Amino acid sequence: MKSNKEDLYYPKHIFIETVGSLCTTNCIMCSRDKWTRKPLIMKDDIYEKVLQGFMPYLDKIEKVSFFNYGEPLLDPMIGPRIARARELGFRGTGISTNATELSEDKAKSLLDAGLEALICSIDGIEAATHEKIRPGAKFNEIVDNILNFIELRKQHQARTRLIVRFTAQQLNIDEWPAFKDFWLSKLDSSYNDIVFFMRVHSWGTANDDFKSQDTFGDGGAYICPDFLTKQYIFADGSAAFCCADCNGTFKDLGNAAFNDPIEIYNKAVFKKYRQYMQKGRINELDLCRECSIPMSRCNIVEYSPNGSVNKFEMGKKFIEDFLKSC
């Protein structure tokens, strides 16, 4: 989001990674094999400093998510940390999880904290399919964890939205109709629950198996939302470049625990990438040319238990919004 004040961009959505480079599964479509950062759970003082750093811009931030490269439920303080963010006035709190650690105690902690959205990733209706895509996961336990969360939500009279996400790929696409029907029968539209369909992507250049799918080819005027609306903070407080930046490509971006996060978000390298995208030169950017994340986002479909279906042409929307702001 662009501001006329000093020609700055402000993120609408910030991602604070409280668990970095540490996960319970080794998903085939993940970039985990390329992770080089040491496993880390964010320290309390770093977390507080990061939150305080964003406080002057609270009115511009619509969402804060507590995940990035790691399983957030491995953070023993995830519930209290979400509660602290809400206490300070942050809106739109959410996490994305593989649900392996979604125990009853952890679920209660999230609900007590007032978590606003929980994304659970499941990639099949059959145990064999899901476990092939997400080695380390136990399908039946994950399903039980999510169903138990739904019951606990009722008991706690909480309003946490549940999003069940399906990452479509060759191994599971035939199971999509049955998957959708099963989870729609379990979710509740009064909470704005949805089943979420997205296509697999390459994590930038980090997953060679999916590099050839939906990349830019000859380019075109596309503005990746990561450079307009989202900002990512690693578990040590340092800034990531985008959601595909698993290891900190640009080491001199700064640390949000000690530097102004908006100054970080408006550094020269961000400006360069925005300018190239605006001019239709995205295929000249090494980090973007083979990235299929934006095209995956262009094919998102949300299904509600009430029968409504939302399809998002996110690429078109973001380029139009960006060009209007220039």
C-alpha positions as CSV (number, residue, x, y, z in Angstrom):
1,M,0.0,0.0,0.0
2,K,1.5,3.4,-1.1
3,S,1.3,6.5,1.0
4,N,1.7,10.0,-0.3
5,K,3.8,10.9,2.8
6,E,7.4,10.7,1.6
7,D,6.3,8.3,-1.1
8,L,6.4,5.3,1.2
9,Y,4.9,1.9,1.0
10,Y,3.3,0.3,4.0
11,P,2.4,-3.4,4.3
12,K,-1.2,-4.3,5.0
13,H,-0.2,-7.8,6.1
14,I,2.9,-8.6,8.2
15,F,4.3,-12.1,8.8
16,I,6.2,-12.7,12.0
17,E,8.0,-16.0,12.0
18,T,8.1,-17.2,15.6
19,V,9.4,-20.6,14.5
20,G,12.2,-20.6,11.8
21,S,13.6,-23.5,9.9
22,L,12.0,-26.1,12.1
23,C,9.1,-28.3,11.0
24,T,7.5,-31.7,11.7
25,T,7.0,-32.7,8.1
26,N,9.1,-32.7,4.9
27,C,6.6,-31.8,2.3
28,I,7.5,-32.6,-1.3
29,M,6.4,-29.1,-2.6
30,C,8.3,-27.2,0.2
31,S,11.7,-25.5,-0.1
32,R,12.9,-27.2,3.1
33,D,15.8,-29.0,1.4
34,K,17.2,-25.5,0.6
35,W,16.9,-24.0,4.1
36,T,20.3,-22.9,5.4
37,R,19.2,-20.8,8.4
38,K,19.6,-22.5,11.8
39,P,16.4,-23.7,13.5
40,L,15.2,-21.0,15.9
41,I,12.2,-20.1,18.0
42,M,11.9,-16.3,18.4
43,K,13.1,-15.0,21.7
44,D,10.6,-13.0,23.9
45,D,12.5,-9.8,23.8
46,I,12.9,-9.9,20.0
47,Y,9.2,-10.6,19.6
48,E,8.2,-7.6,21.8
49,K,10.6,-5.3,19.9
50,V,9.3,-6.4,16.6
51,L,5.7,-5.7,17.7
52,Q,6.7,-2.3,19.1
53,G,8.5,-1.5,15.9
54,F,5.2,-1.8,13.9
55,M,3.1,0.0,16.5
56,P,3.4,3.5,14.9
57,Y,1.9,1.9,11.7
58,L,-0.9,0.0,13.4
59,D,-3.7,1.8,11.5
60,K,-2.2,0.6,8.2
61,I,-1.8,-3.1,9.2
62,E,-4.9,-5.2,8.5
63,K,-3.4,-8.7,9.2
64,V,-0.6,-10.2,11.2
65,S,0.3,-13.8,10.7
66,F,2.6,-15.8,12.9
67,F,4.3,-18.2,10.5
68,N,6.7,-18.3,7.5
69,Y,9.4,-21.0,7.2
70,G,8.5,-23.4,10.1
71,E,5.6,-25.0,12.0
72,P,4.2,-22.3,14.3
73,L,2.7,-24.7,16.8
74,L,6.2,-25.8,17.8
75,D,6.4,-22.4,19.5
76,P,5.3,-23.2,23.1
77,M,4.4,-19.5,23.6
78,I,2.3,-19.1,20.4
79,G,-1.0,-18.6,22.3
80,P,0.3,-15.9,24.6
81,R,2.2,-14.3,21.8
82,I,-1.0,-14.0,19.8
83,A,-2.8,-12.7,22.8
84,R,-0.1,-10.0,23.3
85,A,-0.4,-8.8,19.7
86,R,-4.2,-8.5,20.1
87,E,-3.7,-6.7,23.4
88,L,-1.6,-4.1,21.5
89,G,-4.3,-3.7,18.9
90,F,-3.1,-5.8,16.0
91,R,-5.9,-7.1,13.8
92,G,-6.4,-10.1,11.7
93,T,-4.3,-12.6,13.6
94,G,-3.7,-15.9,11.9
95,I,-1.5,-18.9,11.6
96,S,-1.0,-21.7,9.0
97,T,-0.2,-25.1,10.3
98,N,0.2,-28.7,9.1
99,A,-1.9,-29.6,12.2
100,T,0.5,-32.3,13.5
101,E,0.9,-30.3,16.7
102,L,-2.8,-29.2,17.0
103,S,-3.3,-31.0,20.3
104,E,-6.2,-30.2,22.6
105,D,-4.0,-28.0,24.9
106,K,-2.6,-26.1,21.9
107,A,-6.1,-25.7,20.4
108,K,-7.4,-24.2,23.7
109,S,-4.4,-21.9,23.9
110,L,-5.2,-20.5,20.4
111,L,-8.9,-20.1,21.1
112,D,-8.2,-18.4,24.5
113,A,-5.8,-16.0,22.7
114,G,-8.6,-14.9,20.4
115,L,-6.9,-16.2,17.2
116,E,-9.0,-14.9,14.3
117,A,-8.0,-17.4,11.5
118,L,-6.5,-20.9,11.5
119,I,-5.3,-22.4,8.2
120,C,-4.9,-26.1,8.3
121,S,-3.1,-27.7,5.3
122,I,-4.3,-31.2,4.2
123,D,-3.6,-32.6,0.8
124,G,-5.7,-35.6,0.3
125,I,-8.8,-37.5,1.3
126,E,-6.8,-40.7,1.6
127,A,-4.1,-41.2,4.2
128,A,-1.7,-42.6,1.7
129,T,-1.9,-39.5,-0.5
130,H,-1.5,-37.0,2.2
131,E,1.4,-38.9,3.8
132,K,3.2,-39.2,0.5
133,I,2.9,-35.5,-0.1
134,R,3.7,-34.6,3.5
135,P,6.2,-37.2,4.9
136,G,6.2,-37.1,8.7
137,A,2.5,-36.5,9.0
138,K,-0.1,-39.0,10.2
139,F,-3.2,-38.3,8.3
140,N,-5.8,-39.8,10.8
141,E,-4.3,-37.9,13.7
142,I,-4.4,-34.6,11.7
143,V,-8.0,-35.1,10.8
144,D,-8.9,-35.9,14.4
145,N,-7.0,-32.8,15.6
146,I,-9.0,-30.5,13.2
147,L,-12.3,-32.1,14.0
148,N,-11.5,-31.7,17.7
149,F,-10.6,-28.1,17.2
150,I,-14.1,-27.5,15.7
151,E,-15.7,-29.0,18.8
152,L,-13.5,-27.0,21.2
153,R,-14.4,-23.8,19.2
154,K,-18.1,-24.4,20.0
155,Q,-17.4,-25.1,23.7
156,H,-15.2,-22.0,24.1
157,Q,-17.8,-19.9,22.2
158,A,-14.8,-18.6,20.2
159,R,-15.0,-17.0,16.7
160,T,-11.9,-18.4,15.1
161,R,-12.3,-18.9,11.4
162,L,-11.1,-22.3,10.1
163,I,-9.6,-22.5,6.6
164,V,-8.9,-26.0,5.3
165,R,-6.3,-25.6,2.5
166,F,-5.7,-28.1,-0.4
167,T,-2.6,-27.7,-2.4
168,A,-3.5,-29.2,-5.8
169,Q,-0.9,-31.2,-7.7
170,Q,-0.6,-34.3,-9.8
171,L,-0.6,-36.7,-6.9
172,N,-3.9,-35.5,-5.3
173,I,-6.0,-33.7,-7.9
174,D,-8.3,-36.7,-8.4
175,E,-9.2,-36.5,-4.8
176,W,-10.3,-32.9,-4.8
177,P,-14.1,-33.5,-5.3
178,A,-14.3,-35.9,-2.4
179,F,-12.0,-33.8,-0.2
180,K,-14.1,-30.6,-0.8
181,D,-17.4,-32.4,0.0
182,F,-16.0,-34.0,3.2
183,W,-14.6,-30.8,4.7
184,L,-17.6,-28.6,3.6
185,S,-19.8,-31.0,5.6
186,K,-17.6,-30.4,8.7
187,L,-17.2,-26.6,8.5
188,D,-19.6,-23.9,9.5
189,S,-20.4,-20.8,7.4
190,S,-21.4,-18.8,10.5
191,Y,-17.7,-18.7,11.3
192,N,-16.9,-17.8,7.7
193,D,-15.1,-21.2,7.4
194,I,-13.9,-22.2,3.9
195,V,-12.2,-24.9,2.0
196,F,-9.4,-23.3,0.1
197,F,-8.0,-24.6,-3.3
198,M,-4.7,-23.5,-4.5
199,R,-2.2,-24.8,-7.1
200,V,1.2,-26.0,-6.2
201,H,4.1,-23.6,-6.8
202,S,7.9,-23.5,-6.9
203,W,8.8,-21.4,-3.9
204,G,10.6,-19.0,-6.1
205,T,13.6,-21.0,-7.4
206,A,13.8,-23.2,-4.3
207,N,11.9,-26.3,-5.6
208,D,13.2,-27.7,-8.8
209,D,10.4,-30.2,-9.1
210,F,7.8,-27.5,-9.7
211,K,9.9,-24.9,-11.6
212,S,8.3,-25.4,-14.9
213,Q,4.7,-24.8,-13.7
214,D,3.1,-21.4,-14.3
215,T,6.1,-19.1,-14.5
216,F,6.2,-15.8,-16.4
217,G,7.9,-17.0,-19.6
218,D,8.0,-13.8,-21.7
219,G,7.1,-11.7,-18.7
220,G,4.2,-9.1,-18.6
221,A,3.0,-6.4,-16.3
222,Y,2.5,-8.3,-13.1
223,I,3.0,-6.9,-9.6
224,C,3.7,-9.5,-7.0
225,P,1.7,-8.6,-3.8
226,D,4.7,-9.4,-1.6
227,F,6.2,-6.1,-2.8
228,L,3.1,-4.0,-2.3
229,T,1.2,-5.4,0.7
230,K,3.2,-7.9,2.6
231,Q,6.3,-7.9,4.8
232,Y,8.1,-10.9,6.3
233,I,10.2,-11.0,9.5
234,F,12.4,-14.0,10.3
235,A,12.6,-15.6,13.8
236,D,15.7,-13.6,14.7
237,G,14.0,-10.3,13.7
238,S,15.8,-9.9,10.5
239,A,13.8,-8.9,7.4
240,A,13.1,-11.4,4.6
241,F,12.7,-10.0,1.0
242,C,9.5,-11.9,0.2
243,C,7.7,-15.1,0.9
244,A,10.0,-17.1,-1.3
245,D,13.1,-15.8,0.5
246,C,13.8,-18.8,2.8
247,N,17.4,-17.9,3.7
248,G,17.6,-14.1,3.6
249,T,18.8,-13.3,0.1
250,F,19.7,-9.7,1.0
251,K,21.6,-9.7,4.2
252,D,21.6,-5.9,4.6
253,L,17.9,-5.3,4.7
254,G,17.9,-4.7,8.5
255,N,16.3,-6.2,11.6
256,A,12.8,-5.2,12.6
257,A,13.7,-5.5,16.3
258,F,16.2,-2.7,15.9
259,N,15.4,-0.9,12.7
260,D,12.2,0.8,11.5
261,P,10.3,-1.9,9.6
262,I,8.9,0.7,7.1
263,E,12.3,2.0,6.3
264,I,13.3,-1.6,5.6
265,Y,10.2,-2.0,3.4
266,N,11.2,1.0,1.3
267,K,14.9,0.2,0.8
268,A,16.3,0.6,-2.7
269,V,16.1,-3.1,-3.6
270,F,12.3,-3.1,-2.9
271,K,11.9,0.1,-5.0
272,K,13.9,-1.5,-7.9
273,Y,11.7,-4.6,-7.9
274,R,8.5,-2.6,-7.8
275,Q,9.7,-0.4,-10.7
276,Y,10.7,-3.4,-12.9
277,M,7.3,-5.0,-12.2
278,Q,5.4,-1.8,-13.1
279,K,7.2,-1.6,-16.4
280,G,6.5,-5.2,-17.3
281,R,10.1,-6.3,-16.8
282,I,9.5,-8.9,-14.1
283,N,11.2,-11.6,-16.2
284,E,14.4,-9.6,-15.8
285,L,14.5,-10.1,-12.0
286,D,16.5,-13.2,-11.1
287,L,14.4,-13.9,-8.0
288,C,11.1,-13.6,-9.8
289,R,11.6,-14.9,-13.3
290,E,11.1,-18.6,-12.4
291,C,8.8,-18.0,-9.4
292,S,5.3,-19.5,-9.8
293,I,3.9,-18.3,-6.5
294,P,2.0,-15.3,-8.1
295,M,0.4,-17.6,-10.7
296,S,-0.6,-20.0,-8.0
297,R,-2.4,-17.1,-6.2
298,C,-4.1,-16.2,-9.4
299,N,-5.9,-19.6,-9.3
300,I,-7.2,-19.5,-5.7
301,V,-10.8,-20.7,-5.2
302,E,-12.7,-20.5,-1.9
303,Y,-15.6,-22.7,-1.1
304,S,-18.1,-22.0,1.7
305,P,-20.4,-24.5,3.4
306,N,-23.3,-22.2,2.4
307,G,-22.6,-23.0,-1.2
308,S,-20.9,-19.8,-2.3
309,V,-17.7,-19.9,-4.3
310,N,-15.2,-17.1,-4.6
311,K,-12.6,-17.1,-7.4
312,F,-9.7,-14.7,-7.3
313,E,-7.9,-13.2,-10.3
314,M,-5.3,-11.8,-7.9
315,G,-2.8,-10.9,-10.6
316,K,-5.2,-8.7,-12.5
317,K,-6.3,-7.0,-9.3
318,F,-2.9,-6.2,-8.0
319,I,-1.5,-4.8,-11.2
320,E,-4.6,-2.5,-11.6
321,D,-4.3,-1.3,-8.0
322,F,-0.6,-0.6,-8.4
323,L,-0.9,1.3,-11.6
324,K,-3.6,3.5,-10.2
325,S,-1.3,4.4,-7.3
326,C,1.6,5.5,-9.4
